[in-house]
Amino acid sequence: MKIEHLQGLISAPFTPFNSNGKLDVSLIPAYYTFLKQNGITGAFINGSTGEGVSITLEEKKAVAQAWADCSNHDADFKVMVFLGGTCLADCIDLAKHAYQIGLYAVSMTAPFYFKPANVDMLAQSCIEVGKSVPNMPFYYYHIPVLTGVNLPMFDLVQAIDGKLPNFAGVKYTHEDFMDFQSCMSYENGKFDMLWGRDENMLSALVLGAKGAVGSTFNYAAPLYYDLIAAFNANDLVTARALQQKSINMIRLLGKYGGISVGKAYMKMVGLDLGEFRLPVKNMSADQFELFKKDVESLNFEDFKSK
């Protein structure tokens, strides 16, 4: 399989729920259109931002089907499905489903309850799942802050190389730039390394990153495309200023409760996708009013997705 190296911004969409907390896939076609009109080149669905660990197997398939129904005609929009990590049988089931409905790629994390003892055990887990869809790109999703599994990705790509022909690369959501650069350089850039820390994008661009997956691309894509353009023009003063805007925006996630604040930002751009499921905390109505004032102070209107 010839592995494509993806470029541009790939959104990590939120899973839409109604006011009763039930899945509402009817919102996904409008969501896809919104992302497209803001230059987004793909979607990484059912991941951390999409609450993949909080939705059922049936719900994951329903979300995947909804994205397939509205985007499969679009060769310029790649949909990747997060499979999970704790139950490899479920991961294989979801991978086969994603292939059957015509999506682009699949991805999994390390098992995070019974954790792999070493890189070889993690590689075996990836190979077991990846070989179930031999004609579909398979990405490992490195996010040790949530999985608690912080093994070097440079070691993992070496352990998998030659044993899983459809291994495409890594969605890298960590801050180890030495490890990331080593993966980027491995075998003259053989594998696709997708950057996953929006607040550190400029540093990843310096190392040669061309594609990124992020949650804040949902509602602030113009900011990041301006940052990339400034970097490509060697205007590092502007690029640093834009990265700081990104950081200031992301700081509000910590101030108001974490990952669920992303859905509050989505309300600010006109898409009400409901709230996060337990155990994630959502902000109160009073907090949302304070949040809106803080967002306005960022001059959010100047760089938000529209």
N, C-alpha and C positions, 0 to 999 in steps of 0.2 A: 504494500500500500504506500502510495506517495502521500506524505503528510504535509498538509498545507500549514504555513505559518500565518496565523490570523493577525490582522492589523486593525487598528482603530479601537473604539470603545465598545465593549460588550457589557451590557447591563446585567446586573443581578436583580431580577424583578421581585417585587413583593407578591406574595400570594394573596389574591383578593378574597375578602370575607364580607358577608353582609352584616347588618346591625345585630344579628343573633349569633354571630361567630361561625356561620356556616359558609362553606366554600361557594363562591359565586364566579364561575368561569365565564359568565356572560360579559364580564368587564374586560376580558383578555383581548378581544379584537381591537377595542379602542386603545388599550394599553400598547399593543403592538404598533398601531398607527402613530401614536404619540412618540414612541421611541424612534420610529423610522424618520419622522419629520424633524427630529433633532440629531440626525446623523448617526444613530446607534447602529452598529454592524452585526449585533447578535444578542442573544439572551442566554444567561446561565440560570436555568430554572430549578426550583425546589432546593436551592442551596441554603446558606445561612440566612441571607436576607429573605428568602422565600419560605423560611420556617420548615424546611424539609424534614427536620427531625421531630416536628410537632404535628405533621399531617399523616393521615393513614396511607397505606399502600394504594387503596382505591382512589383516594384524593390525589395522590401523586400522579397516578395514571390519567386521571381526569384533567389535571393541569397540563400534563404533557400533550394530551390529545387536543386540548383547546389551542395550545400554541402551534401544534402541527396544522390544525385546520386553518388558521389564519396566516401562517407564514411559509408553509411548504412550497408555495409557488415562487418564493423570493430567494433566488440563488445568492443574493447579496446579504442575506440575514441568516446567520447560523445559530441554531438553537441547540444548546448543550444541556443535558439532563444530569442533575446530581442524584446519585443512586443511594447514598447513605454510607454505611461502613460497618455497623455492628453485626448485621446478619448477611452473610455473603450470598445465601440462597435468595433473599429478597433483592439484593443488588443484581443478581443474575436475571431474576424475573423482570425487574424494571429495565435492565439493559436490553433484553430481548423485546420488550414492549416498545421501547424507544426506537429500536431498529425497525420493527414491524410498521410503525406509523410514519417512518420516514424522516426522523430527526437526524441532526448532523453528528453529534458526538455524545459520549457519556463520561462521567467523572465520579470518582469516589475518594473518600478520606480514609485515613487509617482507622481500623476498628478502635473505638475509644472507651470501651468498657473492659473487655479482655484485650489489653494492648499488645501489639507485636513486641516480642522481646528484643528484636534487632532488625536491621535492614533486610536481611534475607527473608524473615518471616513476613515483613510488609510486602516485599517484592512478590512472594508466593501468593499473597492475598490478591494483589493487583492482577497477577497473571491468571489466577483462577477466574476472576470476574471478566477480565478483558478478553480472554479467549472465547467467551460465550458469544461475543459479537465480533468475529474476526474481520468483518468488512466495515467496521465503524471505528473512527478515532476514539481512543481511550486516554483520558487525562487523569493524572493523580492530582488531588486537591490538598495542598499543604497549608494547613491552618492550625498550627500547634497551640495557639492561644485558646482554642476551643476543644481540640482533641486531646491535648496533653501529650501528644506524640511528636517529639521534636528530634527527628533523625535527619542527618544531612541528606538533602535532595541530590547532591552530587554522587553520594554513595548509592542512592536508590536508582538513578538513571543508569548507572553502570551495572547494577544488579539485574535490571530489567532488559537492558539493551541486548538484542539478539534472541531473547526468549519470548517476546510478545511483539510480533510484527506490527500490530496496530497501535502500539504505544506512541502517542502523539507528543506528550510532554507534561508540563506541570502548571497548574494554576497556583501561583506562588503568593500566598498571603502571609508574609512574615517579613522581618526586617534584617535578615542576615544577607547583606549585600555581597559578602565574600562567597557564600554558597551559591547565591543567585548568579553571580558572574561566572563562577566555575561551571554551572549548568549551561549558561548561555554559550560558553566557549567549547563545551564538550563536543568532540568530533566535528569541529568547524561549524557549530551551530545546528547540529542534527535535529534537536528537539525544539518544539514550540514552547517557549516560556512566557506565560501570560502573567502580567503583574497584577497583584490583588490588593495593594495598599494604596488607596486613593491619595492619602495624605503624604505619601512619599513618591509620587509619580515622577517628579523631576529627577530624583536620584536614579530611578530605574531607567529613564530615558537616556541618561548619561552612559549607562552600561549597555545600551543598545536595544532596550525593550521597544517593541512595535505594537503590541497588543496588550490590552488591559481589561480586567473584569472588575467591576465595582458597583457598589450600591448607590453611591452619590451621583453616578452617571444618569440614574433615573430622573433626577430633578435638576441637575446642573451640568449637563453635557456641554453647553457652550463654553463654560469656564475652562474645561479640560481641553477642548479643541483649541481654544486660544492659547493655552499653556503649551500645547504641542507645537503650534505654529510659531510661537515665540522662540521655543527651543530650536526648532529647525532653522530659524532665521538667525540663530546665534545671538538673540537678544535675551541674555541671561538675566538682566535686571528686571525686565518685564516677566519673564518666566518665574523668577523667584517671587515676585509680587503676587502673581496669580496663584502660585502654590500656597502662599500664605493665606490668600482668600479661602482656598480650599480648607486649610487647617482651621481657620476661624469658623467656617461653616460646620466642620466636623466636631469641633469642640462643643457645639451645642448639643450634640448627641449625648455626650457625657453629662452635661449640665442637666438635661431633662429626662434622663433615664436609660440611655443606651440605644440598642438597635431599633426599638419600636419608634423612636423619634423620626426615623426615615419615612414612616407613613404619615406623620404630621407634615413633613416637608412635601409629600405628595399632595396633601390637601391644599398646600399653598400654590401648587401648579395646576390645580383643578381636577385631580383624580382622588376620590375618596375610596380607599381600598380596605376600609375597616380597621380593626385593631389587631394586635398580636395576641396569640393564645398564651394562656398560662404555661409556664411560670413567669413569662416576661411581663414586666410592669409597663402599663400604658399611662400617659399623663392625663391629669384631670382637665376638665373644661377651663378652670381658672389657670392652670399651668399652660394650657394651649394659648390663652390670650397673652400671657407673659412671653411665651415662646415666639409668637407672631411679632411682638415688638422687637425682640432680639434679632429675629431674622431680617426685619426691615432695616435695622441698624447696620447690617452687612451690605446694604445696597443689593439685596438678592434679586431685585427686578432687573438689574443690569446683566446678570449672567445665568438666570434660571432657564430651564427648558420650557418651551412654549408650544 
